[in-house]
Amino acid sequence: MTGGAVTGSGLIVATPAHAAAFAEIHRLSFDDGWSAAGFGRMLRQPDMLGLAALDGEDADGVSGFIICRFAAPEAEIVTLAVLPARRRRGIAGRLMAAAEEFLRRSAIKEWFLEVDAGNPAATALYEITGFKSVGTRTGYYRSNAGRRDALIMRKELGSGLD
Ligand SMILES: CC(C)(COP(=O)(O)OP(=O)(O)OC[C@H]1O[C@@H](n2cnc3c(N)ncnc32)[C@H](O)[C@@H]1OP(=O)(O)O)[C@@H](O)C(=O)NCCC(=O)NCCS
């Protein structure tokens, strides 16, 4: 996939031009929002895949995004978020399916992520998309409310022919 290529289902391969929109959605989704500059740097890296979900035809109307880092045979989800007002419409599921298709074509065999064990929406999403918990990092996340554990989750991607 090249920058800006449309992947179907209202998804597009992200470019640094999406950094500000990603930072805004991230800020609305997490206690420790990441900066637009940080997203811009990430989206310039050749080992990063960013996908944006668009609202209709408007390229600025980003409703969600996923960023994955990949280095065959492994990849990880760096971050994933959907605008609060657009949740439970299947956007994250579509972003994950499109990212998975790209990763399978890029010879990725194992896909990992870390998720806050106290984030039921994300853990439910990852479980229904086939990730299995393979470990815990105790007290990995810090917040004003204290420390929380991270679940490490893994999905085998196999040959791409299954
Ligand atoms: C987690 C998140 C990305 C899900 O995005 P979404 O677009 O609402 O997810 P989808 O609509 O594709 O949901 C797919 C499935 O995941 C599960 N799911 C999603 N949100 C859920 C919730 N709040 N509670 C329980 N299950 C949930 C459901 O099984 C859902 O299918 P259903 O709606 O048919 O029941 C979104 O809630 C979000 O941005 N949260 C804040 C950021 C975050 O936690 N990111 C992930 C950690 S890195």
The ligand as an SDF file (V2000), in Angstrom:
LIG
                    3D

 48 50  0  0  0  0  0  0  0  0999 V2000
  -11.4220    0.1640   21.7550 C   0  0  0  0  0  0  0  0  0  0  0  0
  -11.9630    1.0160   20.5930 C   0  0  0  0  0  0  0  0  0  0  0  0
  -10.8220    1.3090   19.6170 C   0  0  0  0  0  0  0  0  0  0  0  0
  -13.0830    0.2210   19.8640 C   0  0  0  0  0  0  0  0  0  0  0  0
  -13.4800    0.9830   18.7200 O   0  0  0  0  0  0  0  0  0  0  0  0
  -14.9180    0.7540   18.0310 P   0  0  0  0  0  0  0  0  0  0  0  0
  -14.8710    1.3340   16.6670 O   0  0  0  0  0  0  0  0  0  0  0  0
  -15.9750    1.2350   18.9420 O   0  0  0  0  0  0  0  0  0  0  0  0
  -14.9860   -0.8290   17.9620 O   0  0  0  0  0  0  0  0  0  0  0  0
  -15.9680   -1.6930   17.0220 P   0  0  0  0  0  0  0  0  0  0  0  0
  -17.2560   -0.9450   16.8090 O   0  0  0  0  0  0  0  0  0  0  0  0
  -15.2160   -2.1180   15.8160 O   0  0  0  0  0  0  0  0  0  0  0  0
  -16.2580   -2.9260   17.9830 O   0  0  0  0  0  0  0  0  0  0  0  0
  -16.0130   -4.2620   17.5840 C   0  0  0  0  0  0  0  0  0  0  0  0
  -16.3540   -5.1690   18.7380 C   0  0  0  0  0  0  0  0  0  0  0  0
  -15.4620   -4.9320   19.8460 O   0  0  0  0  0  0  0  0  0  0  0  0
  -16.1910   -5.1160   21.0850 C   0  0  0  0  0  0  0  0  0  0  0  0
  -16.3300   -3.8350   21.7650 N   0  0  0  0  0  0  0  0  0  0  0  0
  -16.0170   -2.5960   21.2860 C   0  0  0  0  0  0  0  0  0  0  0  0
  -16.2730   -1.6540   22.2090 N   0  0  0  0  0  0  0  0  0  0  0  0
  -16.7790   -2.3020   23.2880 C   0  0  0  0  0  0  0  0  0  0  0  0
  -17.2310   -1.8820   24.5640 C   0  0  0  0  0  0  0  0  0  0  0  0
  -17.2370   -0.5680   24.9140 N   0  0  0  0  0  0  0  0  0  0  0  0
  -17.6530   -2.8180   25.4330 N   0  0  0  0  0  0  0  0  0  0  0  0
  -17.6510   -4.1240   25.1150 C   0  0  0  0  0  0  0  0  0  0  0  0
  -17.2410   -4.6090   23.9020 N   0  0  0  0  0  0  0  0  0  0  0  0
  -16.8100   -3.7040   23.0070 C   0  0  0  0  0  0  0  0  0  0  0  0
  -17.5690   -5.5940   20.6830 C   0  0  0  0  0  0  0  0  0  0  0  0
  -17.5120   -7.0080   20.5780 O   0  0  0  0  0  0  0  0  0  0  0  0
  -17.7330   -4.9600   19.3120 C   0  0  0  0  0  0  0  0  0  0  0  0
  -18.6750   -5.6080   18.5040 O   0  0  0  0  0  0  0  0  0  0  0  0
  -20.2490   -5.1930   18.6690 P   0  0  0  0  0  0  0  0  0  0  0  0
  -20.3330   -3.6990   18.6670 O   0  0  0  0  0  0  0  0  0  0  0  0
  -20.8750   -5.8340   17.4600 O   0  0  0  0  0  0  0  0  0  0  0  0
  -20.6980   -5.7760   19.9740 O   0  0  0  0  0  0  0  0  0  0  0  0
  -12.6080    2.3480   21.1200 C   0  0  0  0  0  0  0  0  0  0  0  0
  -13.4740    2.0490   22.1840 O   0  0  0  0  0  0  0  0  0  0  0  0
  -11.5790    3.3690   21.5990 C   0  0  0  0  0  0  0  0  0  0  0  0
  -11.0730    4.1710   20.8050 O   0  0  0  0  0  0  0  0  0  0  0  0
  -11.2750    3.3380   22.9160 N   0  0  0  0  0  0  0  0  0  0  0  0
  -10.2890    4.2720   23.4930 C   0  0  0  0  0  0  0  0  0  0  0  0
   -8.8870    3.9670   22.9960 C   0  0  0  0  0  0  0  0  0  0  0  0
   -8.4870    2.5200   23.2570 C   0  0  0  0  0  0  0  0  0  0  0  0
   -8.8060    1.9350   24.2830 O   0  0  0  0  0  0  0  0  0  0  0  0
   -7.7630    1.9370   22.2720 N   0  0  0  0  0  0  0  0  0  0  0  0
   -7.3290    0.5480   22.3300 C   0  0  0  0  0  0  0  0  0  0  0  0
   -6.1940    0.3190   23.2290 C   0  0  0  0  0  0  0  0  0  0  0  0
   -4.6570    0.6760   22.4130 S   0  0  0  0  0  0  0  0  0  0  0  0
  1  2  1  0
  2  3  1  0
  2  4  1  0
  2 36  1  0
  4  5  1  0
  5  6  1  0
  6  7  2  0
  6  8  1  0
  6  9  1  0
  9 10  1  0
 10 11  2  0
 10 12  1  0
 10 13  1  0
 13 14  1  0
 14 15  1  0
 15 16  1  0
 15 30  1  0
 16 17  1  0
 17 18  1  0
 17 28  1  0
 18 19  1  0
 18 27  1  0
 19 20  2  0
 20 21  1  0
 21 22  1  0
 21 27  2  0
 22 23  1  0
 22 24  2  0
 24 25  1  0
 25 26  2  0
 26 27  1  0
 28 29  1  0
 28 30  1  0
 30 31  1  0
 31 32  1  0
 32 33  2  0
 32 34  1  0
 32 35  1  0
 36 37  1  0
 36 38  1  0
 38 39  2  0
 38 40  1  0
 40 41  1  0
 41 42  1  0
 42 43  1  0
 43 44  2  0
 43 45  1  0
 45 46  1  0
 46 47  1  0
 47 48  1  0
M  END
$$$$
